[in-house]
Amino acid sequence: MAENDATNAEAAKPAGAAEAGRRGQPITVNLQYIKDLSFENPKAPHSLAGQKDPPQVSVAVEVKARTLGPNVYEVVIEIHSEAKVGPETVFVVELAYAGIFTLEGVPENAVGAVLLIECPRLLFPFARSIIANATRDGGFPPLMINPVDFVEMYRRNQGTPTGAGAPSSPVPGATA
């Protein structure tokens, strides 16, 4: 009876659904993890006392990718943020957050763009949350990093002007 139900369920699927299921998704997130996390509060406990002026916060984001095996890649988002009041550093937070991705059916000329645009988009919300929690746990308000335009970052690092078709990197280990 269960076998008959499975057959009926298969017949009820829209045309092409079984084919799509066999092909799978083009991007599979196999694993996500923190590679490196550092929070520095060099002037503690004095930096935790009420500040007269709000700190100036700088944020830098970099994306790296490397091949681990056939169609399997590691993508790493590196975030460095520093808060200063005048010349004094209030805090520094650095995070390297990575994911292992399998790409299926992605054209070879698009692999670099997928690794440096789509994969970081999937990882970024988790990295943002880790940074916010680290700064909050360090005694400061959570640092909520604005969304990152990974398309623009990719274009800028490929040497093409904004709006032009960015060439895909055939070398997945490229850095954005």
N, C-alpha and C positions, 0 to 999 in steps of 0.2 A: 504494500500500500504506500509506504513512504517513497519507494522507487517511482511509483506512478505519480505521486504528488510532485516530485522533482521534475519529471518529464512534462507535466502540465505547467509548472512554473516556467520552465525553459521555453515552452511554446507561447506563453503569455508575454514574453519580453518583446519589446519593439524590435523591428528588423535592424540588424547591425549591432545590437547591444552585446550579443555573445562575442562578436568579433572584437568590439572595443574592450571587453573584459579580458580577452586573450592578449591583446596588445599591451594592456596596462597603461598607467599614467606615464607621461614623458619624464617627470621628475619624481623620484621617490626619496623621501628623507629617511635615511636609515638610522641616524643617530645624531644627537646634538649634545654639546658638552662645553664646559669652560676649560680652555687650555691654560689660561693665565689670568689671574685677577689680583690687582694691587690697589689698596687704598692707603694714602698717606695723609696724615694730619700733623704736619711738622711743628705747628705752634700750639698744639693741645697742651693744656686745657684752655690757654688764653684765647685761642681762635674760636672757642665755643661760647665765650661771653658775647653779649650783645654787640654786634658790629654797628658802627656809626654809618658806614657806607655799604651799600650792597656790593658783593664781589663781582668782578669782571670774569666771566667764565668763557673759556675757549674750548672748543670741541673739534677734534680731528678724527676722521674716519678713513680707514684703508681696508681694502678687500683683497684677499689673496686666494688663489686656488691652485691645487696641485693634483696630479693623477695618482691614484692609489692602485688601480687595476683597470681591466677592461670596463669601460663605461662607469667606473666608480671614482669619485673625486672627493677631496676634502676642500671645503670653502671656509675661510676664516675671516671674520670681521674683527678688525682691531680698532678699538676706540680709546683715545687718549683725551682726557679733559683735565684742565687746570683752572682753579679759581684763585684769583688774587685780589687783594685790597691794597691798592697802590703797588709798591714793589714787593710786598709780602705775600708769599704763597699761603693760601688758607687750606686748600686741599688739592690733591692730585689723585685721579682715579684712572686706572688703565685696565682694559679688558680685552682678551683675545677669546672670542666665542666662535666655536666651529660646528660644522655639520658635515656628515658624510652623506653624499648624494649619489644615487644611481640615475643615469640618464639613458632612457630607452627611446629609440626612434627619433632622436634629435639629429638633424643634419649636421655633418661635420663642421660646416662653415658657420653654424650657429652655436656650437658648444661653448665657445668663449663668452659670448653674450649671455647665455643662460647661466653659466657659472658665476659671472660677475654682476648680473642684474637680478635675475629671478631667485637664485639661491640666497643671496643676501637679503632680499625682501622677505623671505620666509624666516630667516634667522633674526632679523633686526628687532622685532617686538620683544623677543626674549632677552636680547642683549640690553635693550633699553630698560627693561624691568630690573635686570641685575644691577645696572649702574644706579638706577633710582634707589634701590634697596641698599646698596653699599653706601651711598652718600647719606641716606637717612640713618642707617645704622652707625655711621661715623659722627652723628650729632648735628647734621645739617639738614635743611629741607631737601627732599628728594630732587635730584637733578633729572628733569624730564627732557630728554634730548628730542629735538624736533625731528620729524621724519626726514630721511635722507633720500635724495633723488639719485638712485643708483644708475638710471639711464644717463643722466647728465654726467655723472662721475665717470661712467664707462666711455662716453663720447669724448670728454675732456682728456682722458688718459689714452685714447686711441689717436689723438691729434686731429680729430675732425671737428669742424665747427658745429655748433648747436643747430639742430634742424636738418643737418645733412645725414645721409645714411651712414651709420657707423659700421665700418667693416668688422666682421666677427674675427676674433682671435683664434687661429688654428692651434695655438699653444695654450691649453687650459691653465697652465701655471702662470699666466699673465697676472699682473697686479693692477688693480684699479686704484 
